[in-house]
Amino acid sequence: MKSTSHHDERIATMTFASVYPHYVTKVEKKGRTKAELHQVIEWLTGFNETALAKLLKDNETFEQFFERATLNPNAHLITGAICGYRVEEIENPLTRKVRYLDKLVDELAKGRKMEKILRAPA
């Protein structure tokens, strides 16, 4: 994906706290739990409940959020389309990481098995 610098800047300055409630609503509306959402976020970023609560309270931007994250070594296995773009083709590293998270939340909401979402070995 060749995104514009404006698009990448908008994602970088968007706060995680502003998007998080939408993640919760999306997964709960489809019968999944906030605990499952947190499991997915922790798998991708390494943030446990305490760290996640602090990031939300501190109103971290996505740029700050992912600077502090320890990205899962299997994150590169997240592929497919999200928001009309192929995740694996997104060139901007931060935008790709945010779309990784979006993709995982989407998979959770669609009822995919947790082992598949977390890219567990077969």
C-alpha positions in Angstrom: 0.0 0.0 0.0 1.3 3.3 -0.9 -0.3 5.6 1.6 0.0 9.3 1.7 2.1 11.0 4.3 -1.2 12.7 5.5 -2.8 9.3 6.1 0.3 8.0 8.0 0.5 11.1 10.1 -3.2 10.9 11.0 -2.7 7.3 12.2 0.4 8.2 14.1 -1.3 11.0 16.0 -4.6 9.2 16.7 -4.8 8.0 20.3 -5.2 4.4 21.2 -7.8 5.4 23.8 -10.0 7.0 21.1 -10.1 3.7 19.1 -10.1 1.2 22.0 -13.8 1.6 22.8 -14.7 0.8 19.2 -12.6 -2.4 19.4 -14.5 -3.4 22.6 -17.9 -2.6 21.0 -17.0 -4.5 17.8 -16.0 -7.7 19.6 -18.7 -7.7 22.2 -21.4 -7.1 19.6 -20.3 -10.3 18.0 -20.3 -12.3 21.2 -16.6 -12.1 22.1 -15.3 -10.7 25.4 -13.1 -7.8 26.5 -10.8 -10.5 28.0 -10.3 -12.1 24.5 -9.6 -8.6 23.1 -7.0 -8.0 25.7 -5.5 -11.4 25.0 -5.1 -10.5 21.3 -3.6 -7.1 22.2 -1.2 -8.7 24.6 -0.1 -11.3 22.0 0.6 -8.6 19.4 2.2 -5.9 21.7 3.2 -7.6 24.9 1.0 -5.2 27.0 -0.6 -6.9 29.9 -3.8 -5.6 31.7 -1.8 -3.2 33.9 0.2 -1.7 31.0 -2.8 -1.5 28.8 -4.8 0.4 31.5 -1.9 2.9 31.9 -1.6 3.4 28.1 -5.3 4.2 28.0 -5.2 6.5 31.0 -2.1 8.3 29.5 -4.0 8.8 26.2 -1.0 7.5 24.2 -0.9 8.1 20.4 -0.6 5.0 18.2 3.0 6.1 17.6 3.8 6.1 21.3 1.8 2.9 21.8 3.8 1.0 19.2 7.1 2.6 20.3 6.6 1.0 23.7 5.3 -2.3 22.3 7.3 -5.4 21.9 5.8 -6.7 18.6 5.2 -10.4 18.5 7.8 -12.1 16.3 5.0 -13.9 14.5 3.2 -10.6 13.6 4.5 -10.9 10.1 2.2 -13.9 9.7 -0.8 -11.5 9.8 -2.0 -11.2 6.3 -5.1 -10.3 4.4 -7.3 -7.3 3.7 -8.3 -4.7 6.2 -9.9 -1.3 5.3 -9.4 -2.1 1.7 -5.6 -2.7 1.9 -3.5 -5.9 2.0 -1.8 -5.7 5.4 1.4 -7.3 4.1 1.7 -4.6 1.4 1.5 -1.6 3.7 4.9 0.2 3.4 4.8 2.5 6.4 5.8 0.4 9.5 3.5 2.2 12.0 0.5 2.1 9.7 1.2 -1.7 9.1 1.3 -2.3 12.9 -1.9 -0.5 13.5 -3.5 -2.5 10.7 -2.1 -5.7 12.2 -4.1 -4.8 15.3 -7.2 -3.9 13.3 -7.0 -7.2 11.5 -6.7 -9.2 14.7 -9.7 -7.4 16.2 -11.6 -8.1 12.9 -10.8 -11.8 13.1 -11.9 -12.0 16.7 -15.2 -10.3 15.9 -15.7 -12.6 13.0 -15.5 -15.6 15.3 -12.2 -17.0 14.3 -10.6 -19.5 16.7 -8.1 -17.9 19.1 -5.4 -20.3 18.1 -5.7 -19.1 14.5 -5.8 -15.4 15.5 -2.7 -15.8 17.6 -0.9 -17.6 14.8 -0.3 -20.7 16.8 1.9 -23.4 15.1 -0.2 -26.1 13.5 
